[in-house]
């Protein structure tokens, strides 16, 4: 990636012109918590035997209706089931931002899929990018369902830190964070931490058989809106909570600083790749993997779906 900024602009244009696949159907369910109508898009597998279910979560500024760029086509090509829930829409109000309403909405969308599709319940996958990655991390921590794989791309893990980063960059997210944490007119760090998976209790036993794949493009935070520190810190937090004793499996402070300051990391030659992008840094502990690749604020959709199983 010779010019990350130009590539980032290309991605923005690509997303803007994306079209929702014609095969997706629309339905809705009533939320148990407050009677809210949650719309969602779905695709039922036509294969007679039970198939995996992909639950894709929309980004920070999108809704199920507005987001067109998704992995539905990749799931459809495999003959899998697919659902794209709204879970309170844009993250600019208190019932959004990984609230109990968000967690319950997503769980209830999975309930609907299990009831109305031929789902292989041992292969349920949750995937999301940016705000959808944020929601994916939240579901790892709080979903009541047994999930095979979580795939989180360009994810937010700490709203308090992201608020400061957004204010520094003078983008629109700072005011939206204030609105969604229910802090009135001013920022409240404690309320932001309460909406941040980085500060939640890790369900070690419940997730012992679940895979978590965390991906971040190394230029994110420069050409994108979420620094890779969010992915690094969440990965390290999970290892700490699991009492991982092998220090070599953690991302060291030195390595993190190198990547954050230089947007690079020394790799073996030739480097491993995903979709022709170099993997610059990778750590794995049990079923949790962190991958930093040559990229920006994005998801590599083919890789994301291929790696779910």
C-alpha positions in Angstrom: 0.0 0.0 0.0 2.1 2.9 -1.3 -0.3 5.7 -0.4 -2.6 4.8 2.5 -4.6 8.1 2.2 -5.4 7.6 -1.4 -6.4 4.0 -0.7 -8.6 5.1 2.2 -10.4 7.5 -0.2 -10.8 4.6 -2.6 -12.4 2.5 0.1 -14.8 5.3 1.1 -15.9 5.7 -2.6 -16.3 1.9 -2.9 -18.5 1.7 0.2 -20.6 4.7 -0.9 -21.5 3.0 -4.2 -22.1 -0.4 -2.7 -25.5 -2.0 -3.4 -27.4 -4.3 -1.1 -27.7 -7.8 -2.7 -31.0 -8.5 -4.3 -31.4 -11.8 -2.6 -31.7 -10.3 0.9 -35.2 -10.2 2.4 -36.5 -7.9 5.1 -38.4 -8.6 8.3 -38.8 -7.3 11.8 -39.2 -8.5 15.4 -40.5 -6.8 18.6 -37.8 -6.2 21.3 -38.7 -7.9 24.6 -37.2 -5.1 26.6 -39.2 -2.2 25.4 -41.4 -3.2 22.4 -39.1 -1.5 19.9 -39.5 -2.7 16.3 -36.1 -4.1 15.1 -35.8 -4.5 11.3 -33.3 -6.9 9.9 -32.2 -8.4 6.5 -31.7 -12.1 6.0 -30.9 -14.8 3.6 -31.9 -18.4 4.2 -29.8 -21.2 3.0 -31.3 -23.3 0.3 -29.3 -26.4 1.3 -31.5 -29.0 2.9 -29.1 -29.8 5.8 -28.4 -27.3 8.6 -25.9 -24.7 7.6 -23.8 -22.1 9.5 -25.3 -18.7 10.4 -23.4 -15.5 9.8 -24.6 -12.6 12.0 -23.2 -9.3 10.6 -23.3 -6.2 12.7 -23.6 -2.7 11.1 -21.1 0.1 11.6 -21.2 3.1 14.0 -23.0 5.5 11.7 -25.2 3.1 9.8 -28.5 1.2 10.3 -29.6 -2.1 8.8 -31.4 0.0 6.2 -28.6 2.3 5.3 -25.6 0.0 5.2 -25.1 -1.6 1.8 -21.5 -2.9 2.1 -21.6 -6.3 3.8 -20.4 -9.9 3.7 -23.8 -11.2 2.6 -22.6 -12.1 -0.9 -19.7 -14.2 0.6 -22.0 -16.0 2.9 -24.6 -16.6 0.1 -21.9 -18.1 -2.1 -21.2 -20.7 0.6 -24.8 -21.5 1.0 -24.9 -20.3 4.6 -27.6 -18.5 6.5 -27.2 -14.8 7.0 -28.8 -12.1 9.2 -28.1 -8.3 9.4 -29.9 -6.8 12.5 -30.5 -3.2 13.2 -29.8 -3.3 17.0 -30.8 0.3 17.7 -29.3 1.9 14.6 -26.9 4.7 14.6 -24.8 5.1 17.7 -26.0 8.6 18.7 -28.5 7.9 21.5 -28.5 6.1 24.9 -30.1 2.9 23.8 -27.3 2.4 21.3 -23.6 2.0 22.0 -23.5 -1.6 23.3 -26.3 -1.0 25.8 -28.4 -3.8 27.2 -30.8 -3.0 24.4 -28.2 -3.6 21.8 -27.0 -6.9 23.3 -30.6 -8.1 23.6 -31.6 -7.0 20.1 -28.7 -9.0 18.6 -29.4 -12.1 20.7 -33.1 -11.9 19.7 -32.1 -11.7 16.0 -30.1 -14.9 16.6 -33.2 -16.4 18.3 -35.3 -15.6 15.2 -32.7 -17.2 12.9 -32.6 -20.3 15.0 -36.3 -20.6 14.8 -36.9 -19.7 11.2 -33.8 -21.0 9.4 -32.1 -24.4 9.2 -29.1 -23.4 11.3 -26.2 -25.5 12.4 -26.2 -24.2 16.0 -22.6 -25.3 16.5 -21.5 -22.9 13.8 -22.9 -19.4 14.5 -20.5 -16.6 13.6 -20.7 -12.9 14.5 -18.8 -10.4 12.4 -18.5 -6.7 12.2 -16.3 -3.7 11.2 -15.7 -0.4 13.0 -18.8 0.2 15.1 -19.8 -3.4 14.1 -16.5 -4.6 15.4 -17.2 -2.7 18.6 -20.6 -4.6 18.8 -18.8 -7.9 18.0 -16.5 -7.4 21.0 -19.5 -6.6 23.1 -21.2 -9.8 22.1 -18.1 -11.8 22.9 -18.4 -10.5 26.4 -22.2 -10.5 26.9 -24.1 -12.6 24.4 -26.1 -15.4 26.0 -25.6 -17.6 22.9 -22.9 -20.1 22.3 -20.9 -18.7 19.3 -18.3 -20.5 17.3 -16.4 -17.6 16.0 -16.3 -13.8 16.5 -14.6 -11.8 13.8 -13.9 -8.1 14.7 -12.3 -5.7 12.3 -11.2 -2.1 13.0 -12.9 -2.3 16.3 -13.5 0.2 19.1 -12.9 -1.2 22.5 -12.6 1.9 24.7 -15.2 4.7 24.2 -13.3 6.9 26.7 -10.1 6.7 24.7 -11.9 7.0 21.4 -13.7 10.2 22.6 -10.3 11.8 23.3 -8.9 10.6 19.9 -12.0 11.8 18.1 -11.9 15.3 19.7 -8.2 15.5 18.8 -9.0 14.7 15.2 -12.0 17.1 15.2 -14.4 14.6 13.7 -18.1 14.0 14.3 -17.7 11.1 16.7 -17.0 13.0 19.9 -20.5 14.6 20.1 -22.1 11.3 19.2 -20.3 9.5 22.0 -21.6 12.1 24.5 -25.1 11.5 23.2 -25.0 7.7 23.2 -23.5 7.3 26.7 -26.4 9.3 28.2 -24.1 11.9 29.8 -26.1 15.0 29.1 -24.2 17.8 27.4 -20.7 16.9 28.7 -18.4 13.9 28.4 -18.4 11.5 31.3 -15.4 9.1 31.3 -17.0 6.6 33.7 -20.2 6.4 31.6 -18.0 5.8 28.6 -16.1 3.0 30.3 -19.4 1.4 31.2 -20.1 1.1 27.4 -16.6 -0.2 26.7 -15.8 -3.9 26.3 -12.3 -3.2 27.4 -13.6 -2.7 31.0 -16.1 -5.5 31.1 -15.7 -8.8 32.9 -14.5 -11.5 30.5 -16.7 -14.7 30.4 -13.7 -17.1 30.5 -15.7 -20.3 30.9 -18.5 -19.4 28.5 -16.0 -18.5 25.7 -13.5 -21.3 26.2 -14.5 -23.0 23.0 -15.2 -19.8 21.0 -12.7 -18.3 18.5 -12.1 -14.6 18.5 -10.3 -13.1 15.5 -9.3 -9.5 15.9 -8.0 -7.7 12.7 -6.7 -4.1 12.3 -5.1 -2.3 9.4 -1.9 -0.7 10.6 -2.7 2.8 9.1 -6.1 3.0 11.0 -6.2 6.0 13.3 -4.2 7.9 10.7 -6.3 7.3 7.5 -9.2 5.9 9.5 -11.0 6.7 12.7 -10.0 4.0 15.1 -6.3 3.5 16.2 -5.0 0.0 16.3 -4.4 0.4 20.1 -8.1 -0.5 20.6 -7.5 -4.0 19.1 -4.1 -4.4 20.8 -5.4 -3.4 24.3 -8.5 -5.7 24.0 -6.3 -8.6 23.0 -3.9 -8.1 25.9 -6.9 -7.6 28.3 -8.3 -11.0 27.4 -5.0 -12.7 27.9 -4.6 -11.0 31.3 -8.1 -12.0 32.4 -7.4 -15.6 31.3 -4.1 -15.5 33.3 -1.9 -16.3 30.3 1.5 -16.9 31.8 3.5 -16.9 28.5 4.6 -13.2 28.2 5.7 -13.8 24.6 2.0 -14.2 23.6 1.2 -10.6 24.7 1.7 -7.6 22.5 4.6 -5.8 24.3 4.5 -2.1 25.0 7.6 -1.7 22.7 5.9 -3.5 19.8 2.7 -1.5 20.2 4.6 1.8 20.3 6.6 0.8 17.2 3.4 0.1 15.2 1.5 3.1 16.5 4.3 5.6 15.8 5.8 4.2 12.6 2.7 2.5 10.9 5.1 -0.4 10.2 6.7 -3.4 11.8 9.7 -5.5 10.6 8.4 -8.7 9.0 9.9 -11.8 7.5 10.7 -11.6 3.8 8.4 -12.5 2.1 5.7 -11.6 4.6 2.6 -13.8 5.0 -0.4 -12.2 3.3 -4.2 -12.0 3.3 -5.8 -10.8 0.1 -2.4 -9.7 -1.1 -1.8 -7.6 2.0 1.2 -8.2 4.2 0.5 -9.5 7.7 2.8 -7.2 9.7 2.2 -8.6 13.2 0.3 -11.6 14.6 -0.2 -13.0 18.1 -2.3 -16.0 19.2 -3.2 -17.3 22.6 -5.4 -20.4 22.6 -8.5 -19.4 20.5 -7.8 -15.6 20.4 -5.8 -14.2 17.5 -4.7 -10.6 16.8 -3.7 -9.8 13.2 -2.3 -6.4 12.2 -2.1 -6.1 8.4 -1.1 -3.6 5.7 -4.4 -1.7 5.5 -6.5 1.0 7.0 -10.1 1.2 8.5 -11.6 -1.8 6.6 -12.6 -5.4 6.4 -11.2 -7.8 3.9 -14.5 -9.6 3.3 -13.3 -12.8 1.5 -10.7 -13.4 4.3 -13.2 -12.6 7.0 -15.7 -15.2 5.8 -13.1 -17.8 4.9 -11.5 -17.7 8.3 -14.8 -18.1 10.3 -14.5 -21.9 10.2 
